[in-house]
Amino acid sequence: SMQGAFSRSIQNLRLARGETLEEFSRYTGISAAQLSRYENLVSLVPTEVAIRLGFIEFSPGENFTDKRFPAVQKKTSQEDQMTIFEQ
């Protein structure tokens, strides 16, 4: 799934930078605890961080691609909703 590919990507980016969660946390400005959850539930990554990490790509005009979300939105599972409410 694209969601899975994205969560692997954020983890791969951290590993490619050779950083621990704590170091990557300083780079992204997100707490290490939240980051470890984002590696599995990437749709929760804040927009400004997604832009910095390259997951939102802008094209000419006002178009952009947001790779945090699959092209076809899946219904949010109960577990996802609970995580969102915890934020």
C-alpha positions in Angstrom: 0.0 0.0 0.0 1.1 3.6 -0.5 0.6 4.3 3.2 3.0 1.4 4.0 5.5 2.7 1.3 5.4 6.1 2.8 6.0 4.9 6.4 9.0 2.9 5.2 10.2 6.0 3.3 10.2 8.2 6.4 12.1 5.5 8.3 14.5 5.0 5.3 15.1 8.8 5.3 16.1 8.7 9.0 18.3 5.6 8.4 19.9 7.2 5.3 20.8 10.2 7.4 22.3 7.7 9.9 20.3 9.2 12.7 18.7 7.9 15.8 15.1 8.9 16.5 16.4 11.5 18.9 18.7 13.1 16.3 16.0 12.9 13.6 13.6 14.5 16.1 15.8 17.5 16.4 15.9 17.8 12.5 12.1 17.5 12.1 11.1 19.3 15.3 8.8 16.4 16.3 9.2 14.5 19.5 10.9 11.1 19.3 7.8 9.5 20.7 5.6 11.0 18.0 8.1 10.3 15.3 8.2 6.6 16.2 4.4 6.6 15.8 4.6 8.5 12.5 6.9 5.8 11.1 3.8 3.7 11.2 1.0 6.2 10.8 2.4 8.7 8.4 -0.8 10.6 7.6 -0.4 12.3 11.0 2.9 14.0 10.0 2.3 17.7 10.1 2.2 19.5 6.8 5.2 21.7 7.3 7.3 18.7 8.3 6.0 16.7 5.3 7.1 19.6 3.1 10.6 19.7 4.7 11.0 15.9 4.3 10.0 16.1 0.6 6.7 14.2 0.9 4.7 17.1 -0.4 5.8 18.1 -3.9 4.8 21.4 -5.5 4.3 21.7 -9.3 3.8 24.9 -11.3 0.6 26.7 -10.5 -1.1 25.8 -7.2 -0.9 22.0 -7.7 0.8 19.8 -5.2 1.1 16.1 -4.5 0.8 14.9 -0.9 2.4 11.5 -0.6 1.2 11.2 3.0 -2.2 9.9 1.7 -3.1 7.1 -0.7 -4.8 8.2 -3.9 -8.0 6.5 -2.8 -8.8 7.4 0.8 -9.4 4.4 3.0 -11.9 4.6 5.7 -10.0 5.4 8.9 -9.8 2.4 11.2 -10.9 2.7 14.8 -7.3 2.3 15.9 -6.2 5.2 13.7 -9.0 7.4 15.1 -7.9 6.7 18.6 -4.4 7.7 17.8 -5.6 10.9 16.2 -7.7 11.8 19.3 -4.7 11.2 21.5 -2.7 14.0 19.8 
